[in-house]
């Protein structure tokens, strides 16, 4: 089992999770983070750090978010690792309140 970043991260891209990841499993896209499943050791540290509750254990991903399991794998394999916390986008707090953002995901 691995952990999965879901829709809540889109356009928020808080990177609190990156700071606590002992294996540097996070990958960075333009407006989303993904987890490389081969690097994830299931430590759960990232889950509690995410301010928008975007990270779930693969077996616990909400039914309407299951497409993000395959998407994390796909994107993590093409994006570069992010190993240090960065400032969130200036409008991230506004985007944190919005649901149904999949169409905004930049690959």
C-alpha positions in Angstrom: 0.0 0.0 0.0 1.1 3.6 -0.7 -0.3 7.0 -0.1 -2.1 9.1 -2.7 -2.5 12.8 -3.2 -6.1 13.6 -4.3 -8.0 16.5 -5.8 -7.9 18.8 -2.8 -4.2 19.5 -3.6 -5.0 21.0 -7.0 -4.1 24.7 -7.1 -3.4 24.7 -3.4 -0.1 22.8 -3.5 0.9 23.3 0.1 4.2 21.5 0.6 4.0 20.8 4.4 4.1 17.1 3.4 7.4 17.4 1.7 9.2 18.5 4.8 8.2 15.3 6.7 8.7 12.7 4.0 11.7 10.5 5.0 12.1 9.1 1.5 11.5 12.2 -0.7 8.6 10.4 -2.4 6.8 13.6 -3.5 7.0 14.9 -7.0 6.1 18.4 -8.1 3.9 19.6 -11.0 2.8 23.1 -11.8 -0.3 23.0 -9.6 -0.3 19.6 -7.9 1.9 17.2 -6.0 2.1 13.5 -6.5 3.6 10.6 -4.6 5.9 8.1 -6.2 4.5 4.8 -4.9 7.9 3.0 -5.2 9.4 5.5 -2.8 6.6 5.7 -0.3 7.2 3.7 2.8 3.7 4.1 4.3 4.9 6.1 7.3 1.7 8.3 7.3 3.7 11.4 8.3 2.5 13.4 5.3 -1.2 12.7 6.1 -1.3 14.8 9.2 0.7 17.6 7.7 -1.6 18.2 4.8 -3.7 21.3 5.6 -6.4 20.4 3.0 -6.7 16.6 3.8 -5.6 15.7 0.3 -3.5 12.6 1.2 -5.0 9.1 1.8 -3.8 5.6 2.1 -4.5 3.9 -1.2 -7.1 1.6 0.4 -8.8 4.6 1.9 -9.1 6.9 -1.1 -12.7 8.2 -1.3 -14.6 6.5 -4.1 -14.9 9.7 -6.1 -11.1 10.1 -6.0 -9.9 6.7 -7.0 -8.7 7.9 -10.4 -5.9 9.7 -8.4 -4.3 6.4 -7.6 -3.3 5.8 -11.2 -2.7 9.5 -11.7 -0.2 9.7 -8.9 1.8 6.9 -10.5 1.7 8.4 -13.9 2.6 11.9 -12.9 5.2 10.9 -10.3 7.1 9.0 -13.0 7.4 12.1 -15.2 7.7 14.9 -12.6 10.9 15.8 -10.6 11.2 15.2 -6.9 10.5 18.1 -4.5 12.6 17.7 -1.3 12.1 21.1 0.4 9.1 23.0 1.4 8.1 25.9 -0.8 5.7 28.8 -0.3 2.2 27.9 -1.3 0.7 29.9 -4.3 -0.7 33.2 -3.1 -4.3 32.2 -3.8 -4.0 28.7 -2.3 -6.3 29.5 0.6 -9.1 30.4 -1.8 -8.6 27.3 -3.8 -8.6 25.2 -0.7 -12.4 25.9 -0.3 -13.2 24.8 -3.9 -14.3 21.2 -4.8 -14.3 19.6 -8.2 -11.0 20.9 -9.5 -9.8 17.9 -11.6 -10.3 19.8 -14.8 -7.7 22.4 -13.6 -4.9 19.8 -13.1 -1.9 20.7 -15.2 0.1 17.8 -16.4 
